[in-house]
Amino acid sequence: MKHLFIVNPSAGKPRAKQALERQIRALGLDSEIVYTQGPGHARSLARAAGERGEPARIYACGGDGTLNEVVNGAAGFENLAVTNVPLGTGNDFLKIFGPDCRQAFLDLEALSRGPEATFDLMDCNGLLGIGVICAGVDARIAADVHHYKSLPLVSGIGAYILSLVVNVLFKGIVRPMTVEMGGRTYAGKTAILCICNGRYYGGGFMPVGEAMPDDGVLDMLLVPKVSRFTFFRLVGKYARGLYRNYPRLIRDYHGQSVTFSAPHPITVVVDGEVMRDTAFTVRLSDKAVRFFYPARVHYAPKDAPGPG
């Protein structure tokens, strides 16, 4: 079996990539290392591996964006399995595997021998996602983070905090939106709309703690217009998956599709990839992806969210 390591050269520190190469050579596998040359390259590499027809395991070495590209290229190919080697700063999707996920997925020997599971995918206007899709103020915050990362002395979390402050306090929380979920229609100002196949996004937010990537269900939450005071009071509860405790403020739907539109372009973030349009349909894709992981971790949630 071929082991293809697709490495994002912009992710992680040079020493981390050097250590990665040493680990790969030490495995003694039929392996290949390819550094991506720009946006879309990881997707093309994964699709080419699928079209060759030979069994292969593909390692997306980088963050959630690198994984997203590899997933889009590999989706539907029965001869491929994919995984994520966490060289990025976020790697939110891997958090479904527990608090030790980063260390576990950096153990390439265990990862290369690990089991596989078939994971669902979300289709958002043709772009596939494996983790979480967001389309409210949370999406605008995530999309604007890169504006602040280049500032002196601003870290990754610092850039996220700056983006949050600017978007919530100065640009406004809500935008007009029409949302249709399972025959129910909401039309009005909207603060948050998220669709979960995975459980984590935004550096650690877990809006639906029971979401599973292999259950054939997309878990969706909608927060309508709220004041800034209510937003800051609610956001911690939302981040811990306590949505069921606040039915008047957080509406939930669990199904296979959602459509939403607005008079002006909506910012949507799919596993870290930014899209903008006035109308979107997110549905459970008819394609899936085989995902492999170290045997010592698992993606099922250990504890359901408690009251709070």
Sequence and secondary structure as in RCSB ss.txt:
>XXXX:A:sequence
MKHLFIVNPSAGKPRAKQALERQIRALGLDSEIVYTQGPGHARSLARAAGERGEPARIYACGGDGTLNEVVNGAA
GFENLAVTNVPLGTGNDFLKIFGPDCRQAFLDLEALSRGPEATFDLMDCNGLLGIGVICAGVDARIAADVHHYKS
LPLVSGIGAYILSLVVNVLFKGIVRPMTVEMGGRTYAGKTAILCICNGRYYGGGFMPVGEAMPDDGVLDMLLVPK
VSRFTFFRLVGKYARGLYRNYPRLIRDYHGQSVTFSAPHPITVVVDGEVMRDTAFTVRLSDKAVRFFYPARVHYA
PKDAPGPG
>XXXX:A:secstr
 EEEEEE TTSS HHHHHHHHHHHHHHTSSEEEEE  STTHHHHHHHHHHHH S EEEEEEESHHHHHHHHHHHT
T TTEEEEEEE SS   GGGGG TTHHHHHT HHHHHT  EEEEEEEEETTEEESSEEE SHHHHHHHHHHHHHT
STT  HHHHHHHHHHIIIIII S EEEEEEETTEEEEEEEEEEEEESSS BTTTB S TT  TTSS EEEEEEE 
  HHHHHHHHHHHHTT GGG TTT EEEEESEEEEEEEEEEEEEETTEEEEEEEEEEEEEEEEEEEE  TT   S
 SS     
